[in-house]
């Protein structure tokens, strides 16, 4: 592994790891209204394509970064699509 | 340009372009509270390192995607750091 690959892996680690606190923030606040739906769709699709690009070029940082990021985006998407924001009460079902 | 590079450019276009509606959403709502500060810092740093990685590997998709994304993140960061959320009165103008 050369120095540039280390930079790539560090970049991959940071951009991917950044979604851990974002998911925690979304889960804790139970609100994702400030996160654009268009961003979620376009970014998620793009991340999936980056994953394919990583496979095609055998780039380990790109494969790992985008695979994990995609999974974390699914959590954010789940909150974006299923929860009202913010929840008025802790009940699971509100009319 | 081979087929894989086309996939990479499409991925770059989508992930980068996704931040245009996110910036528009943030500007319109004048709120970024659902966007994690830790995400902003880690993701922004990671994007800067991806840019360096792109330069080091002469990867056009990575260079373009991350350069433009970083600029768009600066706009979100400006709102995150400077504006109260949400503003109590309507905005004079949306940029």
N, CA and C atoms of all chains as a GROMACS GRO file, in nm:
protein
  570
    1UNK      N    1   0.084  -0.121   0.000
    1UNK     CA    2   0.000   0.000   0.000
    1UNK      C    3   0.088   0.125   0.000
    2UNK      N    4   0.069   0.210  -0.098
    2UNK     CA    5   0.153   0.331  -0.104
    2UNK      C    6   0.087   0.446  -0.027
    3UNK      N    7   0.159   0.558  -0.020
    3UNK     CA    8   0.113   0.671   0.060
    3UNK      C    9  -0.022   0.724   0.011
    4UNK      N   10  -0.039   0.724  -0.122
    4UNK     CA   11  -0.163   0.777  -0.176
    4UNK      C   12  -0.282   0.688  -0.138
    5UNK      N   13  -0.258   0.558  -0.132
    5UNK     CA   14  -0.365   0.467  -0.094
    5UNK      C   15  -0.402   0.489   0.053
    6UNK      N   16  -0.301   0.527   0.133
    6UNK     CA   17  -0.330   0.559   0.274
    6UNK      C   18  -0.421   0.682   0.280
    7UNK      N   19  -0.391   0.782   0.197
    7UNK     CA   20  -0.476   0.902   0.192
    7UNK      C   21  -0.618   0.863   0.150
    8UNK      N   22  -0.627   0.776   0.050
    8UNK     CA   23  -0.758   0.731   0.004
    8UNK      C   24  -0.834   0.656   0.113
    9UNK      N   25  -0.763   0.572   0.185
    9UNK     CA   26  -0.830   0.497   0.292
    9UNK      C   27  -0.872   0.588   0.406
   10UNK      N   28  -0.789   0.690   0.435
   10UNK     CA   29  -0.826   0.787   0.538
   10UNK      C   30  -0.949   0.867   0.494
   11UNK      N   31  -0.948   0.908   0.366
   11UNK     CA   32  -1.064   0.980   0.311
   11UNK      C   33  -1.188   0.892   0.319
   12UNK      N   34  -1.172   0.766   0.281
   12UNK     CA   35  -1.284   0.672   0.284
   12UNK      C   36  -1.336   0.655   0.426
   13UNK      N   37  -1.243   0.643   0.520
   13UNK     CA   38  -1.282   0.624   0.660
   13UNK      C   39  -1.360   0.744   0.712
   14UNK      N   40  -1.311   0.865   0.680
   14UNK     CA   41  -1.376   0.986   0.731
   14UNK      C   42  -1.514   1.007   0.669
   15UNK      N   43  -1.522   0.998   0.535
   15UNK     CA   44  -1.652   1.026   0.472
   15UNK      C   45  -1.754   0.920   0.512
   16UNK      N   46  -1.709   0.796   0.527
   16UNK     CA   47  -1.801   0.691   0.568
   16UNK      C   48  -1.836   0.703   0.715
   17UNK      N   49  -1.734   0.722   0.800
   17UNK     CA   50  -1.757   0.732   0.944
   17UNK      C   51  -1.845   0.852   0.979
   18UNK      N   52  -1.841   0.955   0.895
   18UNK     CA   53  -1.921   1.075   0.922
   18UNK      C   54  -2.070   1.043   0.932
   19UNK      N   55  -2.112   0.935   0.865
   19UNK     CA   56  -2.254   0.903   0.866
   19UNK      C   57  -2.296   0.831   0.993
   20UNK      N   58  -2.200   0.789   1.075
   20UNK     CA   59  -2.236   0.730   1.205
   20UNK      C   60  -2.294   0.836   1.297
   21UNK      N   61  -2.224   0.950   1.318
   21UNK     CA   62  -2.288   1.054   1.401
   21UNK      C   63  -2.414   1.112   1.336
   22UNK      N   64  -2.419   1.113   1.203
   22UNK     CA   65  -2.541   1.163   1.139
   22UNK      C   66  -2.659   1.070   1.169
   23UNK      N   67  -2.636   0.941   1.161
   23UNK     CA   68  -2.742   0.845   1.194
   23UNK      C   69  -2.781   0.859   1.341
   24UNK      N   70  -2.682   0.874   1.429
   24UNK     CA   71  -2.710   0.891   1.571
   24UNK      C   72  -2.792   1.017   1.595
   25UNK      N   73  -2.757   1.124   1.524
   25UNK     CA   74  -2.829   1.252   1.535
   25UNK      C   75  -2.973   1.236   1.489
   26UNK      N   76  -2.992   1.167   1.378
   26UNK     CA   77  -3.126   1.147   1.323
   26UNK      C   78  -3.210   1.059   1.416
   27UNK      N   79  -3.148   0.954   1.469
   27UNK     CA   80  -3.219   0.864   1.560
   27UNK      C   81  -3.258   0.938   1.687
   28UNK      N   82  -3.164   1.016   1.740
   28UNK     CA   83  -3.189   1.086   1.867
   28UNK      C   84  -3.296   1.194   1.851
   29UNK      N   85  -3.289   1.268   1.742
   29UNK     CA   86  -3.384   1.379   1.723
   29UNK      C   87  -3.515   1.330   1.662
   30UNK      N   88  -3.513   1.211   1.604
   30UNK     CA   89  -3.627   1.157   1.533
   30UNK      C   90  -3.680   1.259   1.433
   31UNK      N   91  -3.588   1.328   1.368
   31UNK     CA   92  -3.627   1.427   1.267
   31UNK      C   93  -3.522   1.430   1.156
   32UNK      N   94  -3.570   1.430   1.034
   32UNK     CA   95  -3.479   1.440   0.920
   32UNK      C   96  -3.530   1.541   0.820
   33UNK      N   97  -3.610   1.637   0.869
   33UNK     CA   98  -3.674   1.729   0.774
   33UNK      C   99  -3.574   1.824   0.708
   34UNK      N  100  -3.461   1.850   0.775
   34UNK     CA  101  -3.362   1.940   0.714
   34UNK      C  102  -3.275   1.867   0.613
   35UNK      N  103  -3.291   1.735   0.606
   35UNK     CA  104  -3.217   1.658   0.506
   35UNK      C  105  -3.306   1.646   0.383
   36UNK      N  106  -3.256   1.699   0.272
   36UNK     CA  107  -3.333   1.703   0.148
   36UNK      C  108  -3.361   1.563   0.093
   37UNK      N  109  -3.488   1.540   0.059
   37UNK     CA  110  -3.526   1.411  -0.002
   37UNK      C  111  -3.451   1.391  -0.134
   38UNK      N  112  -3.439   1.498  -0.211
   38UNK     CA  113  -3.367   1.489  -0.339
   38UNK      C  114  -3.221   1.452  -0.314
   39UNK      N  115  -3.162   1.510  -0.208
   39UNK     CA  116  -3.024   1.474  -0.174
   39UNK      C  117  -3.015   1.324  -0.145
   40UNK      N  118  -3.109   1.276  -0.064
   40UNK     CA  119  -3.106   1.136  -0.023
   40UNK      C  120  -3.112   1.041  -0.144
   41UNK      N  121  -3.201   1.072  -0.236
   41UNK     CA  122  -3.218   0.986  -0.354
   41UNK      C  123  -3.097   0.995  -0.447
   42UNK      N  124  -3.056   1.117  -0.479
   42UNK     CA  125  -2.944   1.136  -0.572
   42UNK      C  126  -2.813   1.084  -0.511
   43UNK      N  127  -2.791   1.117  -0.384
   43UNK     CA  128  -2.666   1.076  -0.318
   43UNK      C  129  -2.661   0.924  -0.303
   44UNK      N  130  -2.774   0.864  -0.264
   44UNK     CA  131  -2.779   0.719  -0.248
   44UNK      C  132  -2.754   0.646  -0.380
   45UNK      N  133  -2.813   0.697  -0.487
   45UNK     CA  134  -2.791   0.637  -0.618
   45UNK      C  135  -2.645   0.653  -0.660
   46UNK      N  136  -2.592   0.772  -0.635
   46UNK     CA  137  -2.452   0.798  -0.669
   46UNK      C  138  -2.356   0.708  -0.591
   47UNK      N  139  -2.385   0.689  -0.463
   47UNK     CA  140  -2.300   0.604  -0.379
   47UNK      C  141  -2.301   0.460  -0.433
   48UNK      N  142  -2.419   0.415  -0.475
   48UNK     CA  143  -2.429   0.280  -0.533
   48UNK      C  144  -2.343   0.270  -0.659
   49UNK      N  145  -2.342   0.375  -0.740
   49UNK     CA  146  -2.261   0.374  -0.863
   49UNK      C  147  -2.112   0.384  -0.831
   50UNK      N  148  -2.077   0.460  -0.728
   50UNK     CA  149  -1.936   0.466  -0.685
   50UNK      C  150  -1.888   0.327  -0.645
   51UNK      N  151  -1.978   0.252  -0.580
   51UNK     CA  152  -1.945   0.115  -0.539
   51UNK      C  153  -1.912   0.030  -0.662
   52UNK      N  154  -1.994   0.043  -0.766
   52UNK     CA  155  -1.971  -0.030  -0.891
   52UNK      C  156  -1.839   0.015  -0.955
   53UNK      N  157  -1.816   0.147  -0.952
   53UNK     CA  158  -1.691   0.200  -1.007
   53UNK      C  159  -1.571   0.145  -0.931
   54UNK      N  160  -1.584   0.138  -0.800
   54UNK     CA  161  -1.476   0.083  -0.717
   54UNK      C  162  -1.447  -0.062  -0.751
   55UNK      N  163  -1.552  -0.140  -0.771
   55UNK     CA  164  -1.535  -0.279  -0.812
   55UNK      C  165  -1.463  -0.288  -0.946
   56UNK      N  166  -1.504  -0.202  -1.038
   56UNK     CA  167  -1.451  -0.209  -1.174
   56UNK      C  168  -1.305  -0.170  -1.180
   57UNK      N  169  -1.263  -0.084  -1.086
   57UNK     CA  170  -1.123  -0.041  -1.086
   57UNK      C  171  -1.045  -0.108  -0.973
   58UNK      N  172  -1.112  -0.200  -0.904
   58UNK     CA  173  -1.048  -0.273  -0.793
   58UNK      C  174  -0.988  -0.179  -0.690
   59UNK      N  175  -1.060  -0.069  -0.662
   59UNK     CA  176  -1.011   0.028  -0.564
   59UNK      C  177  -1.073  -0.002  -0.428
   60UNK      N  178  -0.990  -0.056  -0.339
   60UNK     CA  179  -1.039  -0.094  -0.207
   60UNK      C  180  -1.103   0.020  -0.130
   61UNK      N  181  -1.042   0.141  -0.127
   61UNK     CA  182  -1.106   0.250  -0.051
   61UNK      C  183  -1.246   0.282  -0.103
   62UNK      N  184  -1.260   0.283  -0.235
   62UNK     CA  185  -1.390   0.319  -0.294
   62UNK      C  186  -1.495   0.212  -0.266
   63UNK      N  187  -1.455   0.086  -0.273
   63UNK     CA  188  -1.548  -0.025  -0.247
   63UNK      C  189  -1.598  -0.021  -0.103
   64UNK      N  190  -1.503  -0.013  -0.009
   64UNK     CA  191  -1.541  -0.015   0.133
   64UNK      C  192  -1.621   0.109   0.172
   65UNK      N  193  -1.572   0.225   0.128
   65UNK     CA  194  -1.636   0.351   0.168
   65UNK      C  195  -1.782   0.354   0.125
   66UNK      N  196  -1.804   0.317   0.001
   66UNK     CA  197  -1.938   0.334  -0.053
   66UNK      C  198  -2.033   0.221  -0.012
   67UNK      N  199  -1.980   0.103   0.011
   67UNK     CA  200  -2.064  -0.006   0.059
   67UNK      C  201  -2.122   0.024   0.196
   68UNK      N  202  -2.033   0.066   0.288
   68UNK     CA  203  -2.079   0.096   0.424
   68UNK      C  204  -2.166   0.221   0.426
   69UNK      N  205  -2.125   0.323   0.348
   69UNK     CA  206  -2.205   0.446   0.344
   69UNK      C  207  -2.347   0.417   0.298
   70UNK      N  208  -2.359   0.330   0.199
   70UNK     CA  209  -2.493   0.298   0.148
   70UNK      C  210  -2.579   0.237   0.258
   71UNK      N  211  -2.521   0.150   0.339
   71UNK     CA  212  -2.597   0.087   0.448
   71UNK      C  213  -2.642   0.192   0.551
   72UNK      N  214  -2.552   0.287   0.581
   72UNK     CA  215  -2.588   0.391   0.678
   72UNK      C  216  -2.696   0.484   0.621
   73UNK      N  217  -2.689   0.508   0.489
   73UNK     CA  218  -2.792   0.592   0.425
   73UNK      C  219  -2.929   0.527   0.435
   74UNK      N  220  -2.930   0.394   0.432
   74UNK     CA  221  -3.058   0.324   0.443
   74UNK      C  222  -3.126   0.354   0.576
   75UNK      N  223  -3.046   0.368   0.682
   75UNK     CA  224  -3.103   0.400   0.814
   75UNK      C  225  -3.165   0.539   0.812
   76UNK      N  226  -3.089   0.635   0.755
   76UNK     CA  227  -3.142   0.772   0.745
   76UNK      C  228  -3.269   0.773   0.660
   77UNK      N  229  -3.265   0.698   0.550
   77UNK     CA  230  -3.382   0.691   0.462
   77UNK      C  231  -3.503   0.633   0.536
   78UNK      N  232  -3.478   0.533   0.619
   78UNK     CA  233  -3.587   0.471   0.694
   78UNK      C  234  -3.655   0.575   0.782
   79UNK      N  235  -3.574   0.658   0.849
   79UNK     CA  236  -3.630   0.763   0.934
   79UNK      C  237  -3.698   0.870   0.849
   80UNK      N  238  -3.636   0.904   0.738
   80UNK     CA  239  -3.692   1.010   0.652
   80UNK      C  240  -3.829   0.968   0.599
   81UNK      N  241  -3.843   0.841   0.566
   81UNK     CA  242  -3.966   0.797   0.501
   81UNK      C  243  -4.074   0.751   0.599
   82UNK      N  244  -4.035   0.710   0.720
   82UNK     CA  245  -4.135   0.647   0.806
   82UNK      C  246  -4.178   0.731   0.924
   83UNK      N  247  -4.092   0.820   0.971
   83UNK     CA  248  -4.126   0.892   1.093
   83UNK      C  249  -4.182   1.030   1.066
   84UNK      N  250  -4.285   1.069   1.145
   84UNK     CA  251  -4.322   1.210   1.142
   84UNK      C  252  -4.213   1.288   1.213
   85UNK      N  253  -4.208   1.418   1.192
   85UNK     CA  254  -4.100   1.493   1.256
   85UNK      C  255  -4.150   1.620   1.318
   86UNK      N  256  -4.114   1.650   1.439
   86UNK     CA  257  -4.066   1.553   1.538
   86UNK      C  258  -4.184   1.477   1.598
   87UNK      N  259  -4.156   1.367   1.660
   87UNK     CA  260  -4.265   1.289   1.719
   87UNK      C  261  -4.328   1.369   1.833
   88UNK      N  262  -4.460   1.378   1.833
   88UNK     CA  263  -4.527   1.451   1.940
   88UNK      C  264  -4.528   1.373   2.071
   89UNK      N  265  -4.515   1.243   2.062
   89UNK     CA  266  -4.516   1.160   2.181
   89UNK      C  267  -4.442   1.031   2.149
   90UNK      N  268  -4.400   0.958   2.250
   90UNK     CA  269  -4.319   0.839   2.226
   90UNK      C  270  -4.395   0.721   2.166
   91UNK      N  271  -4.528   0.732   2.153
   91UNK     CA  272  -4.604   0.619   2.101
   91UNK      C  273  -4.561   0.583   1.960
   92UNK      N  274  -4.569   0.456   1.927
   92UNK     CA  275  -4.530   0.411   1.794
   92UNK      C  276  -4.631   0.455   1.689
   93UNK      N  277  -4.755   0.445   1.725
   93UNK     CA  278  -4.860   0.478   1.629
   93UNK      C  279  -4.935   0.601   1.677
   94UNK      N  280  -4.933   0.701   1.590
   94UNK     CA  281  -5.015   0.818   1.617
   94UNK      C  282  -5.107   0.835   1.499
   95UNK      N  283  -5.225   0.881   1.527
   95UNK     CA  284  -5.324   0.898   1.419
   95UNK      C  285  -5.282   1.017   1.335
   96UNK      N  286  -1.216   0.726  -2.300
   96UNK     CA  287  -1.287   0.696  -2.175
   96UNK      C  288  -1.360   0.562  -2.186
   97UNK      N  289  -1.332   0.472  -2.094
   97UNK     CA  290  -1.399   0.342  -2.103
   97UNK      C  291  -1.531   0.343  -2.024
   98UNK      N  292  -1.601   0.229  -2.031
   98UNK     CA  293  -1.734   0.222  -1.970
   98UNK      C  294  -1.730   0.245  -1.820
   99UNK      N  295  -1.624   0.193  -1.755
   99UNK     CA  296  -1.614   0.209  -1.610
   99UNK      C  297  -1.595   0.356  -1.572
  100UNK      N  298  -1.519   0.427  -1.656
  100UNK     CA  299  -1.499   0.569  -1.628
  100UNK      C  300  -1.630   0.646  -1.644
  101UNK      N  301  -1.715   0.599  -1.735
  101UNK     CA  302  -1.847   0.660  -1.751
  101UNK      C  303  -1.929   0.639  -1.623
  102UNK      N  304  -1.923   0.518  -1.568
  102UNK     CA  305  -1.993   0.489  -1.442
  102UNK      C  306  -1.940   0.579  -1.331
  103UNK      N  307  -1.808   0.594  -1.326
  103UNK     CA  308  -1.747   0.680  -1.226
  103UNK      C  309  -1.789   0.825  -1.241
  104UNK      N  310  -1.795   0.873  -1.366
  104UNK     CA  311  -1.837   1.011  -1.388
  104UNK      C  312  -1.984   1.030  -1.353
  105UNK      N  313  -2.067   0.928  -1.382
  105UNK     CA  314  -2.208   0.936  -1.347
  105UNK      C  315  -2.224   0.937  -1.194
  106UNK      N  316  -2.147   0.851  -1.128
  106UNK     CA  317  -2.149   0.847  -0.981
  106UNK      C  318  -2.105   0.984  -0.925
  107UNK      N  319  -2.000   1.038  -0.984
  107UNK     CA  320  -1.948   1.167  -0.939
  107UNK      C  321  -2.053   1.276  -0.959
  108UNK      N  322  -2.118   1.271  -1.075
  108UNK     CA  323  -2.219   1.372  -1.106
  108UNK      C  324  -2.335   1.365  -1.006
  109UNK      N  325  -2.381   1.242  -0.977
  109UNK     CA  326  -2.496   1.226  -0.886
  109UNK      C  327  -2.462   1.266  -0.743
  110UNK      N  328  -2.350   1.216  -0.691
  110UNK     CA  329  -2.320   1.246  -0.550
  110UNK      C  330  -2.290   1.396  -0.533
  111UNK      N  331  -2.226   1.455  -0.634
  111UNK     CA  332  -2.199   1.598  -0.625
  111UNK      C  333  -2.325   1.679  -0.646
  112UNK      N  334  -2.401   1.645  -0.751
  112UNK     CA  335  -2.523   1.720  -0.784
  112UNK      C  336  -2.625   1.711  -0.670
  113UNK      N  337  -2.619   1.602  -0.592
  113UNK     CA  338  -2.715   1.585  -0.482
  113UNK      C  339  -2.708   1.700  -0.382
  114UNK      N  340  -2.592   1.763  -0.374
  114UNK     CA  341  -2.577   1.871  -0.276
  114UNK      C  342  -2.638   2.003  -0.324
  115UNK      N  343  -2.673   2.010  -0.451
  115UNK     CA  344  -2.742   2.131  -0.501
  115UNK      C  345  -2.882   2.141  -0.440
  116UNK      N  346  -2.966   2.034  -0.450
  116UNK     CA  347  -3.096   2.044  -0.381
  116UNK      C  348  -3.083   2.052  -0.229
  117UNK      N  349  -2.977   1.992  -0.173
  117UNK     CA  350  -2.958   2.003  -0.027
  117UNK      C  351  -2.929   2.148   0.012
  118UNK      N  352  -2.844   2.214  -0.066
  118UNK     CA  353  -2.816   2.355  -0.039
  118UNK      C  354  -2.943   2.438  -0.056
  119UNK      N  355  -3.020   2.410  -0.162
  119UNK     CA  356  -3.144   2.483  -0.185
  119UNK      C  357  -3.242   2.463  -0.069
  120UNK      N  358  -3.248   2.338  -0.020
  120UNK     CA  359  -3.335   2.303   0.092
  120UNK      C  360  -3.292   2.379   0.218
  121UNK      N  361  -3.163   2.383   0.242
  121UNK     CA  362  -3.110   2.452   0.360
  121UNK      C  363  -3.134   2.602   0.350
  122UNK      N  364  -3.112   2.658   0.231
  122UNK     CA  365  -3.132   2.802   0.212
  122UNK      C  366  -3.280   2.837   0.230
  123UNK      N  367  -3.368   2.754   0.172
  123UNK     CA  368  -3.512   2.783   0.177
  123UNK      C  369  -3.566   2.770   0.319
  124UNK      N  370  -3.522   2.667   0.390
  124UNK     CA  371  -3.576   2.644   0.525
  124UNK      C  372  -3.500   2.724   0.629
  125UNK      N  373  -3.384   2.772   0.591
  125UNK     CA  374  -3.296   2.844   0.684
  125UNK      C  375  -3.277   2.765   0.812
  126UNK      N  376  -3.266   2.634   0.796
  126UNK     CA  377  -3.246   2.546   0.912
  126UNK      C  378  -3.157   2.430   0.872
  127UNK      N  379  -3.062   2.399   0.957
  127UNK     CA  380  -2.974   2.286   0.932
  127UNK      C  381  -2.956   2.204   1.059
  128UNK      N  382  -3.054   2.215   1.149
  128UNK     CA  383  -3.037   2.149   1.278
  128UNK      C  384  -3.038   1.997   1.268
  129UNK      N  385  -3.104   1.943   1.166
  129UNK     CA  386  -3.107   1.797   1.151
  129UNK      C  387  -2.979   1.743   1.087
  130UNK      N  388  -2.896   1.835   1.039
  130UNK     CA  389  -2.767   1.794   0.982
  130UNK      C  390  -2.664   1.797   1.094
  131UNK      N  391  -2.606   1.681   1.121
  131UNK     CA  392  -2.512   1.666   1.232
  131UNK      C  393  -2.384   1.748   1.210
  132UNK      N  394  -2.346   1.822   1.314
  132UNK     CA  395  -2.221   1.900   1.307
  132UNK      C  396  -2.102   1.807   1.288
  133UNK      N  397  -2.104   1.693   1.357
  133UNK     CA  398  -1.994   1.596   1.343
  133UNK      C  399  -1.989   1.544   1.199
  134UNK      N  400  -2.106   1.522   1.139
  134UNK     CA  401  -2.109   1.478   0.998
  134UNK      C  402  -2.042   1.583   0.911
  135UNK      N  403  -2.080   1.708   0.933
  135UNK     CA  404  -2.029   1.817   0.849
  135UNK      C  405  -1.876   1.825   0.856
  136UNK      N  406  -1.822   1.815   0.977
  136UNK     CA  407  -1.677   1.827   0.995
  136UNK      C  408  -1.604   1.705   0.938
  137UNK      N  409  -1.652   1.584   0.974
  137UNK     CA  410  -1.585   1.463   0.927
  137UNK      C  411  -1.600   1.446   0.776
  138UNK      N  412  -1.721   1.470   0.726
  138UNK     CA  413  -1.746   1.453   0.583
  138UNK      C  414  -1.666   1.556   0.503
  139UNK      N  415  -1.664   1.680   0.550
  139UNK     CA  416  -1.590   1.785   0.480
  139UNK      C  417  -1.441   1.756   0.475
  140UNK      N  418  -1.388   1.708   0.587
  140UNK     CA  419  -1.245   1.672   0.590
  140UNK      C  420  -1.218   1.555   0.497
  141UNK      N  421  -1.308   1.457   0.500
  141UNK     CA  422  -1.292   1.341   0.413
  141UNK      C  423  -1.298   1.378   0.265
  142UNK      N  424  -1.390   1.468   0.231
  142UNK     CA  425  -1.403   1.511   0.092
  142UNK      C  426  -1.274   1.580   0.046
  143UNK      N  427  -1.216   1.660   0.135
  143UNK     CA  428  -1.090   1.727   0.101
  143UNK      C  429  -0.980   1.623   0.076
  144UNK      N  430  -0.979   1.517   0.156
  144UNK     CA  431  -0.878   1.412   0.137
  144UNK      C  432  -0.906   1.329   0.011
  145UNK      N  433  -1.034   1.305  -0.021
  145UNK     CA  434  -1.067   1.238  -0.147
  145UNK      C  435  -1.013   1.319  -0.266
  146UNK      N  436  -1.023   1.451  -0.253
  146UNK     CA  437  -0.973   1.540  -0.358
  146UNK      C  438  -0.823   1.517  -0.378
  147UNK      N  439  -0.750   1.509  -0.267
  147UNK     CA  440  -0.605   1.484  -0.274
  147UNK      C  441  -0.578   1.346  -0.334
  148UNK      N  442  -0.658   1.249  -0.292
  148UNK     CA  443  -0.642   1.113  -0.346
  148UNK      C  444  -0.667   1.112  -0.497
  149UNK      N  445  -0.769   1.187  -0.539
  149UNK     CA  446  -0.800   1.196  -0.683
  149UNK      C  447  -0.684   1.256  -0.760
  150UNK      N  448  -0.625   1.360  -0.704
  150UNK     CA  449  -0.508   1.422  -0.769
  150UNK      C  450  -0.394   1.322  -0.779
  151UNK      N  451  -0.373   1.248  -0.671
  151UNK     CA  452  -0.258   1.156  -0.666
  151UNK      C  453  -0.274   1.039  -0.762
  152UNK      N  454  -0.400   1.003  -0.791
  152UNK     CA  455  -0.423   0.892  -0.884
  152UNK      C  456  -0.471   0.942  -1.020
  153UNK      N  457  -0.471   1.074  -1.037
  153UNK     CA  458  -0.515   1.135  -1.163
  153UNK      C  459  -0.653   1.084  -1.205
  154UNK      N  460  -0.742   1.072  -1.107
  154UNK     CA  461  -0.877   1.026  -1.137
  154UNK      C  462  -0.971   1.146  -1.153
  155UNK      N  463  -1.007   1.172  -1.278
  155UNK     CA  464  -1.089   1.289  -1.308
  155UNK      C  465  -1.222   1.289  -1.232
  156UNK      N  466  -1.294   1.175  -1.225
  156UNK     CA  467  -1.422   1.178  -1.151
  156UNK      C  468  -1.404   1.217  -1.005
  157UNK      N  469  -1.299   1.164  -0.942
  157UNK     CA  470  -1.279   1.191  -0.800
  157UNK      C  471  -1.239   1.337  -0.777
  158UNK      N  472  -1.155   1.389  -0.866
  158UNK     CA  473  -1.112   1.529  -0.853
  158UNK      C  474  -1.230   1.624  -0.865
  159UNK      N  475  -1.307   1.607  -0.973
  159UNK     CA  476  -1.420   1.697  -0.998
  159UNK      C  477  -1.527   1.684  -0.890
  160UNK      N  478  -1.564   1.558  -0.860
  160UNK     CA  479  -1.673   1.534  -0.765
  160UNK      C  480  -1.643   1.599  -0.630
  161UNK      N  481  -1.523   1.577  -0.582
  161UNK     CA  482  -1.494   1.623  -0.447
  161UNK      C  483  -1.460   1.771  -0.439
  162UNK      N  484  -1.406   1.827  -0.546
  162UNK     CA  485  -1.380   1.971  -0.548
  162UNK      C  486  -1.510   2.050  -0.540
  163UNK      N  487  -1.605   2.012  -0.625
  163UNK     CA  488  -1.733   2.084  -0.626
  163UNK      C  489  -1.812   2.056  -0.499
  164UNK      N  490  -1.812   1.930  -0.454
  164UNK     CA  491  -1.884   1.895  -0.331
  164UNK      C  492  -1.834   1.978  -0.214
  165UNK      N  493  -1.703   1.995  -0.208
  165UNK     CA  494  -1.646   2.073  -0.096
  165UNK      C  495  -1.700   2.216  -0.097
  166UNK      N  496  -1.710   2.275  -0.216
  166UNK     CA  497  -1.762   2.412  -0.225
  166UNK      C  498  -1.907   2.419  -0.178
  167UNK      N  499  -1.987   2.318  -0.217
  167UNK     CA  500  -2.128   2.316  -0.176
  167UNK      C  501  -2.141   2.294  -0.025
  168UNK      N  502  -2.050   2.214   0.030
  168UNK     CA  503  -2.052   2.191   0.176
  168UNK      C  504  -2.024   2.320   0.252
  169UNK      N  505  -1.942   2.406   0.191
  169UNK     CA  506  -1.912   2.533   0.257
  169UNK      C  507  -2.038   2.616   0.275
  170UNK      N  508  -2.128   2.609   0.177
  170UNK     CA  509  -2.254   2.684   0.187
  170UNK      C  510  -2.339   2.629   0.303
  171UNK      N  511  -2.348   2.495   0.310
  171UNK     CA  512  -2.423   2.433   0.419
  171UNK      C  513  -2.360   2.469   0.553
  172UNK      N  514  -2.228   2.466   0.558
  172UNK     CA  515  -2.157   2.498   0.681
  172UNK      C  516  -2.184   2.642   0.722
  173UNK      N  517  -2.189   2.731   0.625
  173UNK     CA  518  -2.215   2.872   0.654
  173UNK      C  519  -2.350   2.886   0.724
  174UNK      N  520  -2.452   2.817   0.672
  174UNK     CA  521  -2.584   2.821   0.734
  174UNK      C  522  -2.582   2.753   0.870
  175UNK      N  523  -2.514   2.640   0.879
  175UNK     CA  524  -2.508   2.566   1.005
  175UNK      C  525  -2.446   2.651   1.116
  176UNK      N  526  -2.342   2.726   1.079
  176UNK     CA  527  -2.268   2.799   1.181
  176UNK      C  528  -2.321   2.939   1.210
  177UNK      N  529  -2.392   2.998   1.114
  177UNK     CA  530  -2.426   3.140   1.131
  177UNK      C  531  -2.572   3.168   1.159
  178UNK      N  532  -2.661   3.083   1.113
  178UNK     CA  533  -2.802   3.117   1.124
  178UNK      C  534  -2.869   3.049   1.242
  179UNK      N  535  -2.960   3.123   1.307
  179UNK     CA  536  -3.046   3.057   1.404
  179UNK      C  537  -3.146   2.973   1.324
  180UNK      N  538  -3.210   2.878   1.391
  180UNK     CA  539  -3.302   2.794   1.315
  180UNK      C  540  -3.429   2.770   1.391
  181UNK      N  541  -3.543   2.780   1.326
  181UNK     CA  542  -3.562   2.853   1.201
  181UNK      C  543  -3.578   3.001   1.231
  182UNK      N  544  -3.563   3.084   1.128
  182UNK     CA  545  -3.580   3.227   1.148
  182UNK      C  546  -3.726   3.255   1.181
  183UNK      N  547  -3.751   3.345   1.276
  183UNK     CA  548  -3.889   3.374   1.316
  183UNK      C  549  -3.966   3.456   1.214
  184UNK      N  550  -3.897   3.520   1.122
  184UNK     CA  551  -3.968   3.599   1.021
  184UNK      C  552  -3.924   3.554   0.883
  185UNK      N  553  -4.010   3.582   0.783
  185UNK     CA  554  -3.975   3.537   0.648
  185UNK      C  555  -3.848   3.602   0.596
  186UNK      N  556  -3.778   3.528   0.517
  186UNK     CA  557  -3.652   3.580   0.463
  186UNK      C  558  -3.680   3.692   0.363
  187UNK      N  559  -3.588   3.786   0.360
  187UNK     CA  560  -3.604   3.897   0.265
  187UNK      C  561  -3.589   3.846   0.122
  188UNK      N  562  -3.488   3.766   0.105
  188UNK     CA  563  -3.460   3.712  -0.028
  188UNK      C  564  -3.400   3.574  -0.010
  189UNK      N  565  -3.430   3.484  -0.104
  189UNK     CA  566  -3.359   3.358  -0.104
  189UNK      C  567  -3.257   3.365  -0.216
  190UNK      N  568  -3.138   3.332  -0.183
  190UNK     CA  569  -3.028   3.350  -0.278
  190UNK      C  570  -3.038   3.258  -0.397
   0.00000   0.00000   0.00000
